[in-house]
Amino acid sequence: MTSDALEKIIQQIEDTLPDTDKQLVTALRNEIARAGRPQNKQDKVTSHHPDIDANSGCYRFDADPNLYCPHCFDHAQKRVATQRINRQLRVCTQCRASLKPVKK
């Protein structure tokens, strides 16, 4: 669907709505404009899959020194830093997953 066709449909909807509901059309136009823009830098960073750190079993992102929970990232695309318990065990602060080194 082209932007011209979409604008015509929105205009038809706007013409049928009472004046009290015109803000809904404005909100719709703003949301469509926002969806059409390229994603910001943070979205691009989280869209690629991180490397697995074999010593901890956690995810490591490019230049970031922190280690992140693979469960939280895989299920919710959220970067949640892990907490070190001892030399071989880390725990996620959000989902409480126990993370151990990857077996070789």
ROKOL-386356 format. One record per residue: residue number from 0; x, y, z of N, C-alpha, C in turn. Coordinates in Angstrom, 1 decimal. Last residue first. Layout:
ROKOL-386356
SITE  fise     n_x     n_y     n_z    ca_x    ca_y    ca_z     c_x     c_y     c_z
SITE   NUM       X       Y       Z       X       Y       Z       X       Y       Z
...
end
This chain:
ROKOL-386356
SITE  fise     n_x     n_y     n_z    ca_x    ca_y    ca_z     c_x     c_y     c_z
SITE   103    33.2   -27.8    27.0    33.9   -28.0    25.7    34.0   -29.4    25.3
SITE   102    30.4   -26.1    28.3    31.3   -27.3    28.3    31.9   -27.5    26.9
SITE   101    30.3   -22.8    29.3    29.9   -23.7    28.2    30.9   -24.9    28.3
SITE   100    29.8   -22.0    32.8    30.6   -22.0    31.5    30.1   -23.0    30.5
SITE    99    26.4   -21.1    33.8    27.7   -21.8    34.0    28.4   -21.7    32.7
SITE    98    23.9   -19.4    35.4    24.6   -19.5    34.2    26.0   -20.0    34.5
SITE    97    20.7   -19.5    36.6    22.1   -19.8    36.9    22.8   -20.1    35.6
SITE    96    18.2   -16.9    36.5    18.8   -18.1    35.9    20.3   -18.3    36.3
SITE    95    16.7   -14.8    37.4    17.3   -15.7    38.4    17.9   -16.9    37.8
SITE    94    15.7   -12.8    35.9    15.0   -14.1    35.8    15.6   -15.1    36.8
SITE    93    17.4   -10.6    37.0    16.0   -10.5    36.7    15.3   -11.8    36.7
SITE    92    20.1   -11.1    37.3    19.4   -10.4    38.4    17.9   -10.3    38.2
SITE    91    21.5   -14.3    36.8    20.7   -13.2    36.2    20.0   -12.5    37.3
SITE    90    24.6   -15.3    37.9    23.2   -15.4    38.1    22.6   -14.1    37.5
SITE    89    27.4   -17.5    37.4    26.8   -16.2    37.4    25.3   -16.3    37.4
SITE    88    30.2   -19.4    38.3    28.7   -19.3    38.4    28.3   -17.8    38.3
SITE    87    32.9   -19.8    38.6    32.2   -20.5    37.5    30.7   -20.3    37.5
SITE    86    33.8   -18.2    40.7    34.6   -18.2    39.5    33.8   -18.9    38.3
SITE    85    30.6   -16.8    41.9    32.0   -17.3    42.1    32.6   -17.5    40.8
SITE    84    28.7   -14.9    41.1    28.6   -15.5    42.4    30.0   -16.1    42.8
SITE    83    28.2   -11.9    39.2    29.1   -13.0    39.5    28.9   -13.5    40.9
SITE    82    25.2   -11.2    37.5    26.0   -11.0    38.7    26.9   -12.2    39.0
SITE    81    24.4    -9.8    34.3    24.5   -10.9    35.2    25.4   -10.5    36.4
SITE    80    22.2    -7.4    32.8    23.5    -7.8    33.3    23.4    -8.9    34.3
SITE    79    20.1    -7.8    30.2    20.1    -7.8    31.7    21.4    -8.3    32.1
SITE    78    18.6    -6.6    27.5    19.9    -6.8    28.0    19.9    -6.7    29.5
SITE    77    15.9    -8.2    25.9    16.3    -7.2    26.9    17.8    -7.6    27.4
SITE    76    14.4    -9.8    24.3    15.3    -8.9    23.7    15.7    -7.8    24.6
SITE    75    13.0   -11.8    25.5    12.4   -10.5    25.6    13.2    -9.4    24.9
SITE    74    14.4   -14.3    25.0    12.9   -14.3    25.1    12.3   -12.9    25.1
SITE    73    17.1   -13.7    24.7    16.4   -14.6    23.7    14.9   -14.4    23.8
SITE    72    17.7   -12.1    27.0    17.8   -11.6    25.6    17.1   -12.4    24.6
SITE    71    17.1   -13.9    29.1    16.3   -12.6    29.0    16.5   -12.0    27.6
SITE    70    19.0   -15.9    28.5    17.5   -16.2    28.6    16.7   -14.9    28.4
SITE    69    21.5   -14.8    28.6    21.0   -15.2    27.3    19.5   -15.5    27.3
SITE    68    22.5   -11.9    30.4    21.7   -13.1    30.5    21.2   -13.6    29.1
SITE    67    25.8   -10.5    29.8    24.3   -10.4    29.8    23.6   -11.8    29.8
SITE    66    28.6    -8.8    30.9    28.0   -10.1    30.5    26.5   -10.1    30.7
SITE    65    30.4    -5.8    29.9    29.4    -6.5    30.8    29.0    -7.9    30.1
SITE    64    31.9    -4.4    28.0    32.6    -5.3    28.9    31.6    -6.2    29.8
SITE    63    31.2    -3.9    24.7    30.6    -3.8    26.0    31.3    -4.8    26.9
SITE    62    31.7    -4.1    22.0    32.7    -3.5    22.9    32.3    -3.4    24.3
SITE    61    29.6    -6.5    21.3    30.8    -6.0    20.7    31.8    -5.4    21.7
SITE    60    28.3    -8.4    24.1    28.1    -7.6    22.9    29.4    -6.9    22.6
SITE    59    27.9   -11.6    25.3    28.8   -10.5    25.3    28.6    -9.7    24.0
SITE    58    26.0   -13.8    27.3    26.2   -13.1    26.0    27.1   -11.9    26.3
SITE    57    27.4   -16.6    29.2    26.6   -15.4    29.0    26.9   -14.8    27.7
SITE    56    29.2   -18.5    29.9    27.9   -19.0    29.4    26.9   -17.8    29.2
SITE    55    31.8   -18.0    30.7    30.7   -17.7    31.6    29.4   -18.2    31.2
SITE    54    33.6   -18.8    28.7    34.0   -18.9    30.1    32.9   -18.6    31.1
SITE    53    32.4   -18.2    26.3    32.5   -19.6    26.7    32.9   -19.8    28.2
SITE    52    30.0   -16.0    25.5    31.3   -16.0    26.2    31.4   -17.4    26.8
SITE    51    28.6   -15.6    22.4    28.5   -16.3    23.6    29.9   -16.4    24.2
SITE    50    27.7   -12.5    20.8    28.6   -13.7    21.0    28.4   -14.3    22.3
SITE    49    24.3   -11.5    19.8    25.6   -11.4    20.4    26.4   -12.6    20.4
SITE    48    22.5   -10.7    16.9    22.7   -11.7    17.9    24.1   -11.6    18.5
SITE    47    21.0    -7.5    16.3    21.9    -8.6    16.0    22.1    -9.5    17.2
SITE    46    19.3    -5.7    17.6    18.7    -6.5    16.6    19.7    -7.7    16.2
SITE    45    20.6    -4.0    19.4    19.9    -5.2    20.0    19.4    -6.1    18.9
SITE    44    21.5    -2.1    17.6    22.5    -2.8    18.4    21.8    -4.1    18.9
SITE    43    19.2    -1.0    16.5    20.2    -1.7    15.6    21.1    -2.5    16.4
SITE    42    18.1     0.3    18.7    17.4    -0.8    18.1    18.3    -1.6    17.2
SITE    41    20.1     2.3    19.2    19.9     1.2    20.2    19.1     0.0    19.6
SITE    40    19.8     3.9    16.9    21.0     3.2    17.1    20.8     2.0    18.1
SITE    39    16.4     3.6    15.5    17.5     4.4    16.1    18.7     3.4    16.4
SITE    38    15.2     2.8    12.2    15.3     2.6    13.7    16.5     3.4    14.2
SITE    37    13.8     5.2     9.9    14.7     4.2    10.3    14.8     4.0    11.8
SITE    36    10.2     5.7     9.8    11.6     6.2    10.0    12.5     5.1    10.2
SITE    35     7.7     4.6     9.8     8.4     4.7     8.5     9.8     5.2     8.6
SITE    34     6.8     4.9    12.4     7.1     3.5    11.9     7.9     3.5    10.6
SITE    33     6.3     7.6    12.4     7.4     7.1    13.3     7.8     5.7    12.8
SITE    32     4.1     7.8    10.7     5.4     8.5    10.3     6.6     7.9    11.2
SITE    31     2.3     6.3    12.1     2.7     5.8    10.8     4.0     6.5    10.4
SITE    30     2.0     8.0    14.4     2.5     6.6    14.5     3.0     6.0    13.2
SITE    29     1.0    10.3    13.2     2.3    10.4    13.9     2.9     9.0    14.0
SITE    28    -1.5     9.3    12.3    -0.5     9.8    11.3     0.9     9.9    12.0
SITE    27    -2.7     8.7    14.8    -2.4     7.6    13.8    -1.4     8.1    12.8
SITE    26    -2.9    11.2    16.0    -2.0    10.2    16.6    -1.7     9.0    15.6
SITE    25    -4.7    12.3    14.2    -3.4    12.9    14.3    -2.4    11.9    14.9
SITE    24    -6.9    10.7    14.7    -6.3    10.6    13.4    -4.9    11.2    13.4
SITE    23    -7.4    11.4    17.3    -7.0    10.0    17.0    -6.4     9.9    15.7
SITE    22    -8.1    14.0    17.2    -6.8    13.7    17.8    -6.4    12.3    17.5
SITE    21   -10.8    13.9    16.4    -9.7    14.3    15.4    -8.3    14.0    15.9
SITE    20   -13.0    13.6    18.0   -12.1    12.5    17.8   -11.0    12.7    16.8
SITE    19   -14.4    15.9    17.9   -13.9    15.5    19.2   -12.9    14.4    19.1
SITE    18   -15.5    16.1    15.4   -14.4    17.0    15.7   -13.7    16.5    17.0
SITE    17   -16.3    12.8    14.2   -16.7    14.1    14.8   -15.4    14.8    15.2
SITE    16   -15.3    11.2    11.1   -15.2    11.4    12.6   -15.7    12.7    13.1
SITE    15   -15.3    11.4     8.4   -16.5    10.8     9.0   -16.5    10.9    10.5
SITE    14   -12.8    12.5     7.8   -14.0    13.2     7.4   -15.3    12.6     8.1
SITE    13   -11.1    10.5     8.7   -11.1    11.8     9.4   -12.4    12.6     9.0
SITE    12   -11.5     8.6     6.8   -11.8     8.3     8.2   -12.0     9.6     9.0
SITE    11   -10.5     9.9     4.6   -11.9     9.4     4.6   -12.3     9.2     6.0
SITE    10    -7.8    10.2     5.4    -8.6    11.4     5.1   -10.1    11.0     5.1
SITE     9    -7.0     7.5     5.4    -7.0     8.3     6.7    -7.8     9.5     6.5
SITE     8    -7.1     7.0     2.7    -8.0     6.2     3.7    -8.1     7.0     5.0
SITE     7    -5.2     8.8     1.7    -6.6     8.9     1.3    -7.5     8.2     2.3
SITE     6    -2.9     7.7     2.9    -3.3     9.1     3.3    -4.8     9.3     2.9
SITE     5    -2.7     5.3     1.6    -2.9     5.3     3.0    -3.4     6.7     3.5
SITE     4    -2.2     6.2    -1.0    -3.4     5.4    -0.7    -3.7     5.4     0.7
SITE     3     0.3     7.4    -0.6    -0.9     8.2    -1.1    -2.2     7.5    -0.8
SITE     2     1.9     5.3     0.2     1.6     6.4     1.2     0.4     7.2     0.8
SITE     1     0.6     2.2    -0.9     1.5     3.4    -1.0     1.0     4.4     0.0
SITE     0     0.9    -1.2     0.0     0.0     0.0     0.0     0.9     1.2     0.0
end
